[in-house]
């Protein structure tokens, strides 16, 4: 499995530190690996988070649980554990 070195969460500064609270998973109290990789480019991290939030709340015809189920099924179909 490839490894990408990411900045430790406790060393995030400036804009990156501002985004930390927004991208910290409340269930685990840490930042998911995919978001840590985005931390290498603060604009990428911000864009990923905004896209996720829009996708999970922007469609009034679907409940959040339905959106999560769709994401789960698509991830399974793509053999993606994330």
C-alpha positions in Angstrom: 0.0 0.0 0.0 1.4 3.4 -0.9 2.2 5.9 1.9 1.9 9.7 1.7 3.5 11.6 4.5 1.1 14.2 5.8 1.6 17.0 8.4 0.7 15.9 11.9 -2.7 17.4 13.0 -1.2 19.1 16.0 1.2 21.0 13.8 -1.5 22.5 11.4 -1.1 26.3 11.4 -2.9 29.2 9.9 -5.8 28.4 7.4 -5.1 24.7 7.9 -5.6 25.0 11.6 -8.8 26.9 11.0 -10.1 24.0 8.8 -9.1 21.3 11.3 -12.3 21.7 13.4 -14.4 21.5 10.2 -12.8 18.3 9.0 -12.3 16.4 12.3 -14.5 13.4 12.4 -16.7 13.9 15.5 -17.1 10.1 15.9 -13.4 9.5 16.3 -12.0 12.9 17.2 -9.4 12.8 14.4 -9.0 13.8 10.8 -9.6 11.0 8.3 -6.6 9.9 6.2 -8.1 11.2 2.9 -8.5 14.7 4.5 -5.0 14.5 6.0 -3.6 14.0 2.5 -5.6 17.1 1.3 -3.8 19.0 4.1 -0.8 19.1 1.8 -2.8 21.8 -0.1 -5.2 23.9 2.0 -7.3 24.8 -1.0 -7.8 21.1 -1.9 -8.8 20.4 1.7 -11.3 23.2 1.7 -12.7 22.2 -1.7 -13.1 18.5 -0.7 -14.9 19.4 2.5 -17.2 21.9 0.8 -18.1 19.3 -2.0 -18.8 16.6 0.6 -21.0 18.9 2.7 -22.9 20.1 -0.4 -23.4 16.5 -1.7 -24.6 15.4 1.7 -27.0 18.3 2.3 -27.8 20.0 -1.0 -30.4 17.5 -2.3 -33.6 18.2 -0.6 -35.3 15.1 -2.1 -33.1 12.7 -0.2 -32.6 12.2 3.5 -29.1 12.1 4.9 -29.4 8.4 5.7 -30.3 7.8 2.0 -27.2 9.8 0.8 -25.0 7.8 3.2 -26.4 4.5 1.9 -25.8 5.6 -1.7 -22.2 6.5 -0.8 -21.7 3.1 0.9 -23.1 1.1 -2.1 -21.0 3.1 -4.6 -17.9 2.6 -2.4 -18.5 -1.1 -2.2 -19.1 -1.3 -6.0 -15.7 0.5 -6.4 -14.0 -1.8 -3.9 -13.2 1.3 -1.8 -13.1 0.9 2.0 -13.3 4.7 2.5 
